[in-house]
Amino acid sequence: MSEPRAGYRRCTRCEKNRAERFFAPKGRVCSTCRKATRRAASHEARVTTTYGLEPGEYQALLDYQGGVCAICRQPRRYRLDVDHDHKTGLVRGLTCRLCNRRILPGAKDDPEVLRNAAAYLESPPAVQFLGPRFHVDNREAPDE
């Protein structure tokens, strides 16, 4: 590896050549890596104190879920919420903000409501009773 040019240092964590301004006077780790470490440590501490997850369990659970929301199975660019039952405190899994803050509260955490919603989407009563009808923007029946 080549030596960084004048005014630059190599970060020992990310191994990038960064300008001196990214380092503390005698520091060997750039400010970006220091902040990332601090953020991760504060998140882990909050998850431990709030939800009782041991260090590393959040990441282990995220890996177990395949890195996606436990409900919609979509990957997210932000950290997933730790979902828990508000009555018992039981940690249920990691969910995206939409599922944790809209879908579950909208269904009042009732599995039957969510099962009914799935049945409704799979077999809409209007189609069963009236036959296909389409919204003004979609008046043409889709090709089947």
Secondary structure by P-SEA (a helix, b strand, c coil): ccccccccccccccccccccccccccccccaaaaaaaaaaaaaaaaaaaacccccaaaaaaaaaacccccccccccccccccccccccccccccccccccccccccccccaaaaaaaaaaaacccccccccccccccccccccc
